Amino acid sequence: MTPQDITKLIVRTSMKDRAAFDLLYRQTSAKLFGVCLRVLNDRGDAEEALQEVFVKIWTKADRFAVSDLSPISWLVAIARNHAIDRIRARRKPAADIDAALDVADPAPGPEAMVVAGDESERIHHCLDELEKDRAAAVRGAYLKGESYAELAERHGVPLNTMRTWLRRSLMKLRECLER
Amino acid sequence: MTLAEENGPERGGDDLFAAEYVLGVLPTDERQIASRRIDTETGFARLVDGWEVHLSPLAAGYPEIEPPATVKPAIDRRLFSSTTAAPAGQRAGLWSSLAFWRGLAAAAVAALAIYIAVPYLNPPAVLPQTRLVASLAADGSDVKYLAVYDAAHHEVALSHVSGERASGKDFELWMIEGKNAPVSMGVIPAGSTARIVVSPAAQQKLAQGAVLAVSLEPAGGSPTGQPTGPVVAAGDLKSI
């Protein structure tokens, strides 16, 4: 499926076309389940979250029209934000589970071709300009949706230090992205 | 640490707050604040969107994992079990959800939903190039319009979002291309929506993404062919 095909499915979903919604689910649910599972670290929780994510997609599909995101990125953003809201509302995950799942970022697969273009090279290039541990914190925060509190604990620094640290990294990123 | 110390007032803390929201590091209460602002503030929503775009390549790190077969039926039960598939009911659902959205976002979505629907009734057209959208607003003015330029039909559709014209006055729409003098596109008819036909000469300039502006003029439009009153709203066309 090309991004354009997925755009069509989202638009038809916004017109309450159930066949399009079914196809959209078939085409994208594996990616969005991957997002939920990575953030939530719990299958039951991730299944529940995925249901809620697709309920949101059905009701909010119109909003895609006013977004600058590619269709896949827009869907991923809905799933990520929902999963992160959900994990924030939940108790803090045990540190050892977190560490056990702390695998290296896989090399971009075919999916990256859909998600990324020049923008992809830019963000990776800009992350490379940060110190290694800070770039890792940004990537980790993005993929796992870790909170400032969790990051502070893992890096063994006070919460405010962590926040200052990450904000500086974000400002450097912004500067680099705008260059 | 304050936002001002980190950013300087000219950059504002909003962009960084948007970045923190997108990255996912904020605690629940701050995420809720951000989420409300996305719904109510177009400017903030754009900042969030910008960071989503910047960081979206990182999502390549998420694996694809097939969810269990029970999930989709559960979604359908949540969405469709209590309603029959009557088209009238579905329409009501769409419009009641539209009513929930506020301000410019609501106008944008409504207008775009109509415009985007068209290609799917006909064979697909070249969608990104032929539909440009501009949000028209200006500091110190409550006049806001959403403009959608439809190249295929040679017209600009305007949704009136807010701000009334004074009695005995009219709003006039102008196209500004580069440093050239504004070109009048006509007086904007009163009402919540209006369509203005675009001359062939203006079509190409619009397609390249000109700026649209609204000025306050005497009834019937500018007597000079150039804006005589204040510009009450402006914005540039961008593709969607």
Interface residues (C-beta under 8 A of the other chain):
Chain A: T7 K8 V11 R12 S14 M15 K16 R18 D22 Y25 S29 A30 K31 F33 G34 V35 L37 R38 V39 A46 E47 L50 Q51 F54 V55 W58 T59 D62 R63 A65 V66 S67 D68 L69 S70 I72 S73 W74 V76 A77 R80 N81 I84 D85 R88 A89 D105 P106 P108 G109 E111 A112 V115 A116 E119 S120 R122 I123 H124 V138 R139 A141 Y142 L143 G145 E146 S147 Y148 A149 L151 N160 R163 T164 L166 R167 R168 L170 M171 L173 R174 L177
Chain B: M1 E6 N7 D15 L16 A19 E20 V22 L23 G24 V25 L26 P27 T28 R31 S35 D49 G50 E52 V53 H54 L55 S56 P57 L58 A59 A60 G61 Y62 P63 E64 I65 E66 P67 P68 T70 V71 K72 A74 I75 R78 L79 F80 A85 Q90 G93 L94 S97 L98 A105 A108 V109 L112 A113 I116 A117 Y120 P124 L127 I240
